[in-house]
Amino acid sequence: MGTVVLSGTAVLVVLGFGNHLYWLAAVAVLYLYARHGRGSSSTPSGPAAGSPQGPAPTPAPTSYKAYRARRDQQAKWERRYARERGTR
């Protein structure tokens, strides 16, 4: 999607030499893409905005018992993944 937006912006910039309204349109396209196109999150993201996103993070556990259950589940998944890959 980013390639299409950048290509369209480049075309608008080239056309802008004949009609300056195309430059304004190019700026508007880039603004809208930066604001709404990259993941559509309502909060601004940090430096990792362009990096691929993994699975959604789980909410923080509310108790130590919940933390340990989550940690043990994560360790179980990691052992299974290592076994399937044969890296152990």
DSSP file (Angstrom, degrees, kcal/mol; ACC not computed):
  #  RESIDUE AA STRUCTURE BP1 BP2  ACC     N-H-->O    O-->H-N    N-H-->O    O-->H-N    TCO  KAPPA ALPHA  PHI   PSI    X-CA   Y-CA   Z-CA
    1    1 A M     >        0   0    0      0, 0.0     4,-2.0     0, 0.0     5,-0.2   0.000 360.0 360.0 360.0 -38.0    0.0    0.0    0.0
    2    2 A G  H  >  +     0   0    0      1,-0.2     4,-2.6     2,-0.2     5,-0.2   0.849 360.0  55.5 -62.9 -34.1    2.9    2.4    0.8
    3    3 A T  H  > S+     0   0    0      2,-0.2     4,-2.6     1,-0.2    -1,-0.2   0.898 107.0  49.5 -65.7 -40.2    4.3    1.9   -2.7
    4    4 A V  H  > S+     0   0    0      2,-0.2     4,-2.6     1,-0.2    -2,-0.2   0.913 112.1  48.2 -64.4 -42.6    1.0    3.0   -4.3
    5    5 A V  H  X S+     0   0    0     -4,-2.0     4,-2.3     2,-0.2    -2,-0.2   0.927 113.6  46.3 -65.0 -44.7    0.8    6.1   -2.1
    6    6 A L  H  X S+     0   0    0     -4,-2.6     4,-2.4     2,-0.2    -2,-0.2   0.893 113.3  49.4 -66.5 -38.6    4.4    7.0   -2.8
    7    7 A S  H  X S+     0   0    0     -4,-2.6     4,-2.3     2,-0.2    -2,-0.2   0.933 112.1  48.1 -64.9 -44.7    3.9    6.5   -6.6
    8    8 A G  H  X S+     0   0    0     -4,-2.6     4,-2.3     1,-0.2    -2,-0.2   0.884 111.2  50.9 -62.4 -38.6    0.7    8.5   -6.6
    9    9 A T  H  X S+     0   0    0     -4,-2.3     4,-2.3     2,-0.2    -1,-0.2   0.909 108.6  51.5 -65.0 -41.6    2.5   11.3   -4.6
   10   10 A A  H  X S+     0   0    0     -4,-2.4     4,-2.3     2,-0.2    -2,-0.2   0.909 110.1  49.4 -62.1 -41.4    5.4   11.3   -7.1
   11   11 A V  H  X S+     0   0    0     -4,-2.3     4,-2.7     1,-0.2    -1,-0.2   0.918 110.9  49.8 -63.0 -43.2    2.9   11.6  -10.0
   12   12 A L  H  X S+     0   0    0     -4,-2.3     4,-1.2     1,-0.2    -1,-0.2   0.869 109.9  51.2 -64.3 -35.8    1.1   14.5   -8.2
   13   13 A V  H  < S+     0   0    0     -4,-2.3     4,-0.4     2,-0.2    -1,-0.2   0.923 111.2  47.4 -67.0 -43.0    4.5   16.2   -7.7
   14   14 A V  H >< S+     0   0    0     -4,-2.3     3,-1.3     1,-0.2     4,-0.3   0.922 113.5  47.6 -63.7 -43.2    5.4   15.9  -11.3
   15   15 A L  H >X S+     0   0    0     -4,-2.7     3,-1.5     1,-0.2     4,-1.5   0.759  97.6  75.0 -67.2 -22.6    2.0   17.2  -12.4
   16   16 A G  T 3< S+     0   0    0     -4,-1.2    -1,-0.2     1,-0.3     7,-0.2   0.678  78.5  71.7 -65.6 -17.9    2.4   20.0   -9.9
   17   17 A F  T <4 S+     0   0    0     -3,-1.3    -1,-0.3    -4,-0.4     3,-0.2   0.797 107.3  37.0 -67.8 -25.5    4.9   21.8  -12.1
   18   18 A G  T <4 S+     0   0    0     -3,-1.5     2,-0.4     1,-0.3    -2,-0.2   0.817 134.0  19.1 -91.1 -35.4    1.9   22.6  -14.4
   19   19 A N    ><  -     0   0    0     -4,-1.5     3,-1.8     1,-0.1     4,-0.4  -0.953  65.8-152.0-140.2 115.4   -0.7   23.2  -11.7
   20   20 A H  T >> S+     0   0    0     -2,-0.4     4,-1.3     1,-0.3     3,-0.5   0.637  88.9  75.9 -67.4 -14.6    0.3   24.0   -8.1
   21   21 A L  H 3> S+     0   0    0      1,-0.2     4,-2.0     2,-0.2    -1,-0.3   0.797  86.6  63.1 -66.4 -25.8   -2.9   22.5   -6.7
   22   22 A Y  H <> S+     0   0    0     -3,-1.8     4,-2.3     2,-0.2    -1,-0.2   0.847  98.7  54.6 -67.0 -32.5   -1.4   19.0   -7.4
   23   23 A W  H <> S+     0   0    0     -3,-0.5     4,-2.3    -4,-0.4    -1,-0.2   0.907 107.6  49.8 -65.1 -39.9    1.4   19.8   -5.0
   24   24 A L  H  X S+     0   0    0     -4,-1.3     4,-2.2     1,-0.2    -2,-0.2   0.898 110.3  50.3 -63.5 -39.8   -1.2   20.5   -2.4
   25   25 A A  H  X S+     0   0    0     -4,-2.0     4,-2.5     2,-0.2    -2,-0.2   0.889 108.5  52.9 -65.3 -38.6   -3.0   17.3   -3.2
   26   26 A A  H  X S+     0   0    0     -4,-2.3     4,-2.4     2,-0.2    -2,-0.2   0.916 109.8  47.8 -63.4 -42.8    0.3   15.4   -2.8
   27   27 A V  H  X S+     0   0    0     -4,-2.3     4,-2.5     1,-0.2    -1,-0.2   0.905 111.5  50.9 -64.2 -40.4    0.9   16.9    0.6
   28   28 A A  H  X S+     0   0    0     -4,-2.2     4,-2.7     2,-0.2     5,-0.2   0.903 109.3  50.8 -63.6 -40.9   -2.7   16.0    1.6
   29   29 A V  H  X S+     0   0    0     -4,-2.5     4,-2.5     2,-0.2    -2,-0.2   0.937 112.4  46.1 -62.8 -46.3   -2.2   12.4    0.4
   30   30 A L  H  X S+     0   0    0     -4,-2.4     4,-2.6     2,-0.2     5,-0.2   0.898 113.0  50.3 -63.6 -39.9    1.0   12.0    2.4
   31   31 A Y  H  X S+     0   0    0     -4,-2.5     4,-2.3     2,-0.2    -2,-0.2   0.945 112.7  45.6 -63.4 -47.3   -0.6   13.6    5.5
   32   32 A L  H  X>S+     0   0    0     -4,-2.7     4,-3.0     1,-0.2     5,-0.7   0.883 113.3  50.1 -65.2 -37.2   -3.6   11.3    5.3
   33   33 A Y  I  X>S+     0   0    0     -4,-2.5     4,-1.7    -5,-0.2     5,-0.9   0.933 113.3  45.2 -66.7 -44.1   -1.5    8.3    4.8
   34   34 A A  I  <5S+     0   0    0     -4,-2.6    -2,-0.2    -5,-0.2    -1,-0.2   0.858 120.0  42.2 -66.2 -33.6    0.8    9.1    7.7
   35   35 A R  I  <5S+     0   0    0     -4,-2.3    -2,-0.2    -5,-0.2    -1,-0.2   0.879 137.1   4.7 -81.3 -39.9   -2.2    9.9    9.9
   36   36 A H  I  <5S+     0   0    0     -4,-3.0    -3,-0.2    -5,-0.2     3,-0.2   0.553 115.9  68.5-124.5 -12.2   -4.6    7.0    9.0
   37   37 A G  I  <<S+     0   0    0     -4,-1.7     2,-1.3    -5,-0.7    -3,-0.2   0.788  81.5  69.3 -89.4 -27.5   -2.9    4.6    6.6
   38   38 A R  S   <S-     0   0    0     -5,-0.9     3,-0.3    -4,-0.2    -1,-0.2  -0.526 131.4 -38.9 -95.9  70.3   -0.2    2.9    8.6
   39   39 A G  S    S-     0   0    0     -2,-1.3    -1,-0.2    -3,-0.2    -2,-0.1   0.211  77.5-116.1 101.5 -15.2   -2.1    0.7   11.1
   40   40 A S        +     0   0    0      1,-0.2     2,-0.3    -4,-0.1    -1,-0.2   0.797  55.8 161.0  56.9  35.3   -4.9    3.2   11.9
   41   41 A S        -     0   0    0     -3,-0.3    -1,-0.2     1,-0.1     4,-0.1  -0.641  40.1-142.3 -86.4 147.8   -4.0    3.5   15.5
   42   42 A S  S    S+     0   0    0     -2,-0.3    -1,-0.1     2,-0.1    -2,-0.1   0.725  84.2  66.7 -81.8 -20.9   -5.4    6.6   17.3
   43   43 A T  S    S-     0   0    0      1,-0.0     2,-0.1    -3,-0.0    -2,-0.1  -0.810  94.3-108.9-100.0 142.6   -2.3    7.1   19.4
   44   44 A P        -     0   0    0      0, 0.0     2,-0.2     0, 0.0    -2,-0.1  -0.451  36.2-137.9 -67.7 138.5    1.0    8.1   17.7
   45   45 A S        -     0   0    0      1,-0.2     4,-0.1    -2,-0.1     0, 0.0  -0.544  12.6-116.4 -97.6 165.2    3.5    5.3   17.7
   46   46 A G    >   -     0   0    0     -2,-0.2     3,-1.0     2,-0.1    -1,-0.2   0.312  58.5 -54.5 -80.2-151.4    7.2    5.5   18.4
   47   47 A P  T 3  S+     0   0    0      0, 0.0     3,-0.5     0, 0.0     4,-0.1   0.658 126.9  68.2 -68.3 -15.2   10.2    4.8   16.1
   48   48 A A  T >   +     0   0    0      1,-0.2     3,-0.8     2,-0.1    -2,-0.1   0.063  62.5 118.1 -91.2  26.7    8.9    1.3   15.3
   49   49 A A  T <  S+     0   0    0     -3,-1.0    -1,-0.2     1,-0.2     4,-0.1   0.848  78.3  42.0 -63.5 -34.5    6.0    2.7   13.3
   50   50 A G  T 3  S+     0   0    0     -3,-0.5    -1,-0.2     2,-0.1    -2,-0.1   0.526  93.3 101.7 -91.2  -5.4    7.1    1.1   10.1
   51   51 A S  S <  S-     0   0    0     -3,-0.8     2,-0.1     1,-0.1    -3,-0.0  -0.465  84.0 -97.3 -80.3 151.7    8.2   -2.2   11.5
   52   52 A P        -     0   0    0      0, 0.0     2,-0.4     0, 0.0    -1,-0.1  -0.377  39.6-129.4 -66.0 145.0    5.9   -5.3   11.2
   53   53 A Q        -     0   0    0      1,-0.1     3,-0.1    -3,-0.1    -4,-0.0  -0.792  16.7-153.0-101.4 138.8    3.8   -5.9   14.2
   54   54 A G        -     0   0    0     -2,-0.4    -1,-0.1     1,-0.3     0, 0.0   0.103  51.4 -36.0 -86.2-157.0    3.6   -9.3   15.9
   55   55 A P  S    S-     0   0    0      0, 0.0    -1,-0.3     0, 0.0     3,-0.1  -0.280  77.5 -89.2 -65.1 155.0    0.8  -10.7   17.9
   56   56 A A        -     0   0    0     -3,-0.1     2,-0.1     1,-0.1    -3,-0.0  -0.399  47.6-111.1 -65.1 136.1   -1.2   -8.3   20.0
   57   57 A P        -     0   0    0      0, 0.0    -1,-0.1     0, 0.0     3,-0.1  -0.380  28.9-122.3 -69.0 146.8    0.3   -7.9   23.5
   58   58 A T        -     0   0    0      1,-0.1     0, 0.0    -3,-0.1     0, 0.0  -0.560  34.6 -94.5 -85.6 154.2   -1.8   -9.3   26.4
   59   59 A P        -     0   0    0      0, 0.0    -1,-0.1     0, 0.0     3,-0.1  -0.284  51.3 -88.7 -65.8 155.3   -2.8   -7.0   29.2
   60   60 A A        -     0   0    0      1,-0.1     7,-0.0    -3,-0.1     2,-0.0  -0.362  48.7-104.7 -64.1 139.6   -0.6   -6.9   32.3
   61   61 A P        -     0   0    0      0, 0.0    -1,-0.1     0, 0.0     3,-0.0  -0.350  19.8-145.0 -65.9 148.5   -1.5   -9.6   34.9
   62   62 A T  S    S+     0   0    0     -3,-0.1     2,-0.3     1,-0.0    -2,-0.1   0.604  77.9  27.9 -92.1 -12.7   -3.3   -8.2   37.9
   63   63 A S  S  > S-     0   0    0      1,-0.1     4,-2.1     0, 0.0     5,-0.1  -0.933  81.0-110.8-142.2 166.4   -1.7  -10.6   40.5
   64   64 A Y  H  > S+     0   0    0     -2,-0.3     4,-2.6     1,-0.2     5,-0.2   0.865 118.1  56.1 -65.7 -35.1    1.4  -12.5   40.9
   65   65 A K  H  > S+     0   0    0      2,-0.2     4,-2.1     1,-0.2    -1,-0.2   0.913 108.3  46.8 -63.6 -42.6   -0.5  -15.7   40.4
   66   66 A A  H  > S+     0   0    0      2,-0.2     4,-2.4     1,-0.2    -1,-0.2   0.879 111.1  53.4 -65.6 -37.8   -1.7  -14.5   37.0
   67   67 A Y  H  X S+     0   0    0     -4,-2.1     4,-2.7     2,-0.2    -2,-0.2   0.934 109.8  46.8 -61.9 -46.4    1.8  -13.4   36.2
   68   68 A R  H  X S+     0   0    0     -4,-2.6     4,-2.7     2,-0.2     5,-0.2   0.890 111.2  51.4 -65.7 -38.4    3.2  -16.8   36.9
   69   69 A A  H  X S+     0   0    0     -4,-2.1     4,-2.1     2,-0.2    -1,-0.2   0.925 113.0  45.6 -63.2 -43.5    0.5  -18.6   35.0
   70   70 A R  H  X S+     0   0    0     -4,-2.4     4,-2.3     2,-0.2    -2,-0.2   0.911 113.3  49.8 -65.5 -42.1    1.2  -16.4   32.0
   71   71 A R  H  X S+     0   0    0     -4,-2.7     4,-2.3     2,-0.2    -2,-0.2   0.908 111.4  48.4 -63.6 -42.6    5.0  -16.8   32.3
   72   72 A D  H  X S+     0   0    0     -4,-2.7     4,-2.1     2,-0.2    -1,-0.2   0.890 111.2  50.6 -65.8 -38.7    4.6  -20.6   32.5
   73   73 A Q  H  X S+     0   0    0     -4,-2.1     4,-2.2    -5,-0.2    -2,-0.2   0.909 110.4  49.9 -63.9 -41.9    2.3  -20.7   29.5
   74   74 A Q  H  X S+     0   0    0     -4,-2.3     4,-2.4     1,-0.2    -2,-0.2   0.913 110.1  50.0 -63.0 -43.1    4.9  -18.6   27.5
   75   75 A A  H  X S+     0   0    0     -4,-2.3     4,-2.4     1,-0.2    -1,-0.2   0.890 109.3  52.6 -62.9 -39.0    7.7  -20.9   28.5
   76   76 A K  H  X S+     0   0    0     -4,-2.1     4,-2.2     2,-0.2    -1,-0.2   0.919 110.3  47.3 -62.6 -43.9    5.6  -23.9   27.4
   77   77 A W  H  X S+     0   0    0     -4,-2.2     4,-2.6     1,-0.2    -2,-0.2   0.902 111.5  51.1 -64.3 -40.4    5.0  -22.3   24.0
   78   78 A E  H  X S+     0   0    0     -4,-2.4     4,-2.4     2,-0.2    -2,-0.2   0.891 110.0  49.0 -66.6 -38.7    8.7  -21.5   23.6
   79   79 A R  H  X S+     0   0    0     -4,-2.4     4,-2.3     2,-0.2    -1,-0.2   0.913 112.5  48.7 -64.3 -41.9    9.7  -25.1   24.4
   80   80 A R  H  X S+     0   0    0     -4,-2.2     4,-2.5     2,-0.2    -2,-0.2   0.911 111.8  48.9 -63.9 -42.3    7.2  -26.4   21.9
   81   81 A Y  H  X S+     0   0    0     -4,-2.6     4,-2.1     1,-0.2    -2,-0.2   0.916 111.6  49.0 -63.7 -43.1    8.4  -24.0   19.2
   82   82 A A  H  X>S+     0   0    0     -4,-2.4     5,-1.8     1,-0.2     4,-1.3   0.888 111.7  50.1 -64.2 -38.5   12.1  -24.9   19.9
   83   83 A R  H  <5S+     0   0    0     -4,-2.3    -2,-0.2     2,-0.2    -1,-0.2   0.911 110.7  48.9 -65.3 -42.9   11.1  -28.6   19.6
   84   84 A E  H  <5S+     0   0    0     -4,-2.5    -2,-0.2     1,-0.2    -1,-0.2   0.865 114.2  45.5 -66.9 -35.4    9.3  -28.1   16.3
   85   85 A R  H  <5S-     0   0    0     -4,-2.1    -1,-0.2    -5,-0.2    -2,-0.2   0.711 105.8-130.5 -78.8 -20.2   12.2  -26.2   14.8
   86   86 A G  T  <5 +     0   0    0     -4,-1.3    -3,-0.2    -5,-0.2    -4,-0.1   0.788  66.5 130.7  75.8  28.0   14.7  -28.7   16.1
   87   87 A T      <       0   0    0     -5,-1.8    -4,-0.1     1,-0.2    -5,-0.1   0.500 360.0 360.0 -92.0  -3.7   16.9  -26.1   17.6
   88   88 A R              0   0    0     -6,-0.7    -1,-0.2    -9,-0.1    -5,-0.1   0.481 360.0 360.0 -87.1 360.0   17.2  -27.8   21.0
